């Protein structure tokens, strides 16, 4: 039950952020085959309080460049600074995390830590009581992968 | 009436986004200032008059809650409209910020129209460019 609700909340939140703040239409798709030839960048934000967990975002660098341009108003992707791209991905993770928690109607206060880059999508070392969901959204310029984990939510 | 707006957010891309959205929304913004945290915002407010402050919550040095508290202590909340712009839209957080004295609350993600509507609601004035 929790997985369906959290997955839907995560996908809806991510799509809304892409559409309303990055001006990019996005469609949920099944997990794509990994392509090691495509450079990916990823960011994560941890949260604690009434709930504890983390939210992750990963996208091809080329897609991040386009999304950043749309977000900031720099419509030439080649002029998007790498630093802004990293900032955007962190901010994206931050907003998706908050919007997902809101959709799941957390009854207490949750504090988000500053988001940061991660160099590998976390797959190991999860606490045994952690519940995790992942979703993928195709923007037309690349697939955005989003993940949400929280302890003892199931 | 043209507005003087202060954007308080530690993220440069978020400040750029809010600045962009203010333009898209149709609001008549005469001048837009930026600060990266509550401390820098307080310093700026000592020398610049602004009509509306749009502030994030989670920031280094001085976060949004302490910033709103300091504005209240200085009596500035009677003069300046403060709208919290945050990823956290839980009822408990919104009630807490409003109890501190914030005039409005806008949760991310938001559309340009939503920003204009919230500023108009909080200031009680229509501000179409």
Interface residues (C-beta under 8 A of the other chain):
Chain A: X13 X16 X17 X20 X21 X68 X71 X72 X73 X84 X87 X88 X90 X91 X94 X95 X97 X98 X99 X101 X102 X106 X107 X108 X109 X110 X111 X112 X114
Chain B: X11 X12 X13 X14 X16 X17 X20 X58 X60 X86 X87 X88 X89 X90 X92 X93 X96 X107 X108 X109 X110 X111
